[in-house]
Amino acid sequence: MAQDTDKSLRQQVIYQIFTRNYRSGKLKDVERDLDRIRDLGVDIIYLLPVQPSGVLHRKGSMGSPYAISDYRAVDPAIGTMQDFVELTEAAHRKGLKVMLDVVYNHTSPDSILAKSHPEWFFHKADGSLGNRIGDWWDVVDLDYESSEALWDYQIETLKMWAKYVDGFRCDVAPMVPLAFWKRARREVEQVRPGCIWLAEAVEPEMVIANRKAGVPTSSDSELYQAFDICYDYDTYNWQKAAQTGCMFLPGGAVRVSGERAGFLKEYLNRVNLQEGILPENYVKLRCLENHDRPRAAELVSDERALRNWTAWQYFEKGTAMVYAGQEFEVTHHPTLFDRDPVDFETGKDLSPLMRKLRAIRQQDLFADSSFEAEEVAGDVIFAVRERRGNGTPAGESAEKASMPGDCHDRIVGLFSTLGSAKAVQVDLPDGTYTDLISGRSVDVFEHTVRLAGEPVIFFC
């Protein structure tokens, strides 16, 4: 268990950037935009790989950023190493941390390592370099069982970048040996104390399929021995089903349509299960979208529904992550393989809502509390965060609460996933409360709340 994981990570917000598709595609564009990003309520900037992509077997005109040719260089298409250093220094001056993507399962087929140390790679039956995931034909896999020297090289590389960045997001972390990540964490700590480790954990179905195929793959519970934060892919497919009314089964070949309420209920059951099967100080990455998943505004076309899902993302237990453009309800998902700039100009602006939600997350309850959510009235999420051992006794009178102070024992949220106005029954004391998002009064009478279709969060 990563015993030193800081629970305050549950209060923070990560902003994900693919530099190639950000503004004019330069690191300097990100640096010039730091004030806007910070004012959005962001704590950590997460940059997709900044290293150069390989040419051999390249996908698209520019290649995947995850087919890296040189772990220790910056892609000249986006800037120089000096540009990168200046970006991190500017971010630090503004109170922002920087996280860098680490792609240690594979490299491009023409990478420096593939040329100089082919013995460090996975080999197919015919002796050629290859990979263990069929559709990743633009990369070749590293073999961490081949040599201790590979471990040394990779950790030295991490220590090089750790002079500038505050954390690492580790691509397909479950397919790299857990023992490697444990050692890497120990050694990087000497260079960057408090370094943040984010694992791209994978769906349970992928863990099972890989293990059946003889490919060692770590589960979430194992990854938490080395990582502070894990992706929420154990629940994501059910979240998507609740948003769209369709469940895509593993492989994407079969689609199951059903009642949205059933999908929502099952999704929340799986979210609640995390409280019982993960370590007590677990931190999950909560995202509605990212570079590998559809845009939230594409899945949820109704404006009010999208606001509710956004508020739910910030209310959930874990670190919230925003993919650049999400704050403007961008529907187009940019390709990883070509120049495809994000449109920051034409969408509706969710920034004011995100700033308000980030302010609410600063309450101590978001760092350390019990958490439970349930589906009510078919399409509404009713969620409760409660200070452990200090729950409000049933029947106790409610008082109007305001934002300042950390004396509150319970905070609740109601999120209408379809953006519909309706009355819902909830297990709360009758009274008048203050919605921390809008500042308006929320009346609970005979355990009933009338929702106007907008999300509400209030102390109880």
Long-range contacts (C-beta under 8 A, 24 or more apart in sequence): 1-224, 1-225, 1-279, 1-281, 2-185, 2-197, 2-224, 2-225, 2-226, 2-227, 2-228, 5-228, 5-281, 5-283, 6-194, 6-228, 7-281, 7-283, 7-367, 7-368, 8-367, 9-196, 9-228, 9-229, 9-283, 9-319, 10-283, 10-317, 10-318, 10-319, 10-366, 10-367, 10-368, 11-361, 11-362, 11-366, 11-367, 12-43, 12-44, 12-319, 12-320, 12-361, 13-40, 13-41, 13-42, 13-43, 13-44, 13-314, 13-319, 13-320, 13-321, 13-322, 13-354, 13-358, 13-361, 14-42, 14-43, 14-44, 14-45, 14-46, 14-99, 14-198, 14-285, 14-319, 14-320, 14-321, 14-322, 15-40, 15-42, 15-44, 15-45, 15-46, 15-321, 15-322, 15-324, 16-46, 16-48, 16-290, 16-291, 16-321, 16-322, 16-323, 16-324, 17-45, 17-46, 17-47, 17-48, 17-324, 18-48, 18-65, 18-291, 18-324, 18-334, 18-336, 19-47, 19-48, 19-50, 19-78, 19-79, 20-62, 20-65, 20-75, 20-77, 20-78, 20-339, 21-334, 21-339, 21-340, 21-341, 21-342, 22-324, 22-341, 22-342, 23-341, 23-344, 24-341, 25-77, 25-78, 25-339, 25-341, 26-78, 26-79, 26-83, 27-74, 27-78, 27-79, 27-83, 27-84, 27-87, 28-79, 28-83, 28-87, 30-87, 31-83, 31-86, 31-87, 31-90, 31-91, 34-90, 34-91, 34-94, 34-96, 35-94, 37-96, 38-94, 38-95, 38-96, 39-351, 39-355, 40-322, 40-327, 40-351, 40-354, 40-355, 40-358, 41-354, 41-355, 41-357, 41-358, 41-359, 42-96, 42-322, 42-358, 43-96, 43-97, 44-96, 44-97, 44-98, 44-99, 44-166, 44-167, 44-196, 45-91, 45-96, 45-97, 45-98, 45-99, 46-98, 46-99, 46-100, 46-101, 46-169, 46-198, 46-321, 47-98, 47-99, 47-100, 47-101, 48-101, 48-291, 49-100, 49-101, 49-103, 50-74, 50-75, 50-78, 50-84, 50-100, 50-101, 51-75, 52-76, 52-77, 53-108, 54-107, 54-108, 54-109, 54-110, 54-111, 54-138, 55-108, 55-110, 56-108, 56-109, 56-110, 57-108, 57-109, 57-137, 57-138, 57-139, 58-108, 58-138, 58-337, 59-138, 59-336, 59-337, 60-335, 60-336, 60-337, 60-338, 61-337, 61-338, 61-339, 62-337, 62-338, 62-339, 63-108, 63-138, 63-337, 64-138, 64-139, 64-336, 64-337, 65-101, 65-336, 66-101, 66-103, 66-106, 66-139, 66-171, 66-336, 67-106, 67-107, 67-108, 67-138, 67-139, 68-103, 68-107, 68-108, 68-111, 69-107, 69-108, 69-110, 69-111, 69-112, 70-111, 70-112, 71-107, 71-112, 71-113, 71-154, 71-157, 72-157, 72-160, 84-164, 85-164, 88-164, 88-165, 97-165, 97-166, 97-167, 97-196, 98-164, 98-165, 98-166, 98-167, 99-165, 99-166, 99-167, 99-168, 99-169, 99-196, 99-198, 100-161, 100-165, 100-167, 100-168, 100-169, 101-168, 101-169, 101-171, 102-158, 102-168, 102-169, 102-170, 102-171, 103-171, 104-142, 104-154, 104-170, 104-171, 104-176, 104-180, 105-141, 105-142, 105-171, 105-172, 105-175, 105-176, 106-131, 106-136, 106-139, 106-140, 106-141, 106-142, 107-139, 107-140, 107-142, 108-138, 108-139, 108-140, 109-138, 109-139, 109-140, 111-140, 113-142, 113-153, 114-140, 117-147, 117-149, 117-150, 119-146, 119-147, 120-146, 120-147, 120-149, 120-150, 121-146, 132-175, 132-210, 132-213, 132-215, 142-176, 144-176, 144-177, 144-180, 145-177, 151-180, 151-183, 154-180, 154-184, 155-183, 155-184, 155-187, 155-188, 158-184, 158-187, 158-188, 159-187, 159-188, 159-190, 159-191, 162-188, 162-191, 162-192, 162-195, 163-191, 163-192, 165-192, 166-192, 166-194, 166-195, 166-196, 167-195, 167-196, 167-197, 167-198, 168-195, 168-196, 168-197, 168-198, 169-198, 169-200, 170-197, 170-198, 170-199, 170-200, 170-227, 171-200, 172-200, 172-202, 173-199, 173-200, 173-201, 173-218, 173-223, 173-227, 174-199, 174-201, 174-202, 174-207, 174-210, 174-217, 174-218, 174-219, 174-222, 174-223, 175-210, 175-215, 175-216, 175-217, 177-216, 178-218, 178-222, 178-223, 178-225, 178-226, 181-223, 181-226, 181-227, 182-225, 182-226, 184-226, 185-226, 196-228, 196-229, 197-226, 197-227, 197-228, 197-229, 198-227, 198-228, 198-229, 198-230, 198-231, 198-285, 199-223, 199-226, 199-227, 199-229, 199-230, 199-231, 200-231, 201-230, 201-231, 201-233, 201-234, 202-231, 202-233, 203-233, 203-234, 203-236, 203-237, 203-250, 204-234, 205-250, 206-250, 209-250, 220-278, 221-277, 221-278, 221-279, 224-278, 224-279, 224-282, 228-283, 229-283, 229-284, 229-285, 229-318, 229-319, 230-282, 230-283, 230-284, 230-285, 231-284, 231-285, 231-287, 232-284, 232-285, 232-286, 232-287, 232-318, 234-270, 234-274, 235-267, 235-270, 235-271, 235-274, 236-293, 238-263, 238-266, 238-267, 238-270, 239-267, 239-288, 240-293, 240-294, 240-299, 241-266, 241-267, 242-267, 242-417, 243-299, 243-300, 243-309, 243-417, 244-299, 260-378, 260-379, 260-417, 260-418, 261-375, 261-378, 261-379, 264-375, 264-378, 264-379, 264-381, 264-417, 265-374, 265-375, 268-373, 268-374, 268-375, 268-381, 271-316, 271-373, 272-371, 272-372, 272-373, 274-317, 275-317, 275-370, 275-371, 275-372, 283-318, 283-319, 284-316, 284-317, 284-318, 284-319, 285-318, 285-319, 285-321, 286-313, 286-314, 286-316, 286-317, 286-318, 286-319, 286-320, 286-321, 287-313, 287-320, 287-321, 287-322, 287-323, 288-313, 288-326, 289-323, 289-326, 289-333, 290-321, 290-323, 291-323, 291-334, 291-336, 294-333, 295-323, 295-325, 295-326, 295-330, 295-331, 295-332, 295-333, 296-326, 297-326, 297-329, 297-330, 297-331, 297-347, 298-331, 298-332, 298-333, 302-418, 302-419, 303-348, 303-419, 304-416, 304-419, 304-453, 304-454, 305-416, 305-417, 305-418, 305-419, 306-350, 306-419, 307-350, 307-353, 307-419, 307-454, 307-455, 308-415, 308-416, 308-417, 308-419, 308-453, 308-454, 308-455, 309-415, 309-417, 310-350, 310-353, 310-354, 310-357, 310-455, 311-353, 311-357, 311-413, 311-415, 311-437, 311-455, 311-457, 312-381, 312-383, 312-413, 312-415, 312-417, 312-455, 314-354, 314-357, 314-358, 314-360, 314-361, 315-357, 315-383, 315-385, 315-413, 315-415, 315-457, 316-371, 316-383, 317-369, 317-371, 317-385, 320-361, 322-354, 326-350, 327-351, 327-354, 353-437, 356-436, 356-437, 357-437, 359-403, 360-403, 360-436, 360-437, 360-457, 363-406, 363-408, 363-411, 364-406, 365-406, 365-408, 365-410, 365-411, 369-411, 376-424, 376-425, 376-426, 377-422, 377-424, 377-425, 379-416, 379-417, 379-418, 379-420, 380-414, 380-415, 380-416, 380-417, 380-422, 380-424, 380-451, 381-413, 381-414, 381-415, 381-417, 382-412, 382-413, 382-414, 382-424, 382-426, 383-412, 383-413, 383-414, 383-415, 384-410, 384-411, 384-412, 385-410, 385-411, 385-412, 386-410, 392-429, 392-460, 394-429, 395-429, 396-429, 397-429, 397-431, 398-428, 398-429, 398-430, 398-431, 398-432, 398-433, 398-444, 398-460, 399-431, 400-431, 400-432, 400-433, 400-434, 401-433, 401-434, 401-458, 401-459, 401-460, 402-434, 403-436, 408-459, 410-459, 410-460, 411-457, 411-458, 411-459, 411-460, 412-457, 412-458, 412-459, 412-460, 413-455, 413-456, 413-457, 414-449, 414-451, 414-455, 414-456, 414-457, 415-455, 416-451, 416-453, 416-454, 416-455, 419-453, 420-451, 420-453, 421-450, 421-451, 421-452, 421-453, 422-450, 422-451, 423-448, 423-449, 423-450, 423-451, 424-448, 424-449, 424-451, 428-460, 429-460, 433-458, 433-459, 433-460, 434-458, 434-459
